[in-house]
Amino acid sequence: MLTIALPKGRIAEETLDIFSEIFGGDFKFESRKLIMEKGGFRFLNVRNQDVPTYVEYGSADLGVVGLDVITEKELDIIDMLDMQLGKCKVAIGIKNDDTLDWSRPDIKVATKMVNITRNYFASKAVGVEIIKLYGSIELAPLVGLADAIVDIVETGTTMKENGLKVAQDIMDSSAHLIANKNSFYSKKDAILDLYEKISDVVSSR
């Protein structure tokens, strides 16, 4: 039996829809249940940020998680397939009346994506002071905690509603199918069989 870690919310639902399409039947988590066994698969319903951890440590053979999370966590897993779900960007946001001054000696950036932010600013040879926040990141520039933020942007509405604008895109992200390295070799046939089926559905959409 393959164990697959899914992030709670829309991505989980869209992934289970793909399984419904492939295998028929109704793949759905009951209200508050965190484990579902169906069609020879075990699904775990976990927080988005935790999916790669379950996969890296082998508690799940496969997982579905955003490329931004994979990039941020720098984990030792196999990235198998872009599932084209949950498309968004990681972007730098600043106040509407500000400009991003790359010549400043030390830009203060609030974010939960510490590694992505540090690596991006390093690639520009710009000094950055990173302030780690876990939520309501848009607040930071408004109260003088930071000059800019780095965050996920889907439509840009949240930034706009808080008087911010996108100053620069850092990367595109969408949900990817990932595999545990040991599982990939010990359960290779089952994993590749499933990969082919998911890939067919993704490419036909």
Secondary structure, DSSP 8 states (H G I E B T S, - for coil): -EEEEEETTHHHHHHHHHHHHHH-S-----TT-SEEEETTEEEEEE-GGGHHHHHHTTS-SEEEEEHHHHHHHT-S-EEEEEEEEEEEEEEEEEETT----TTSS-EEEEES-HHHHHHHHHHTT--EEEEE-SS-TTHHHHTTS-SEEEEEESSSHHHHHTTEEEEEEEEEEEEEEEE-HHHHHHTHHHHHHHHHHHHHHHHH-
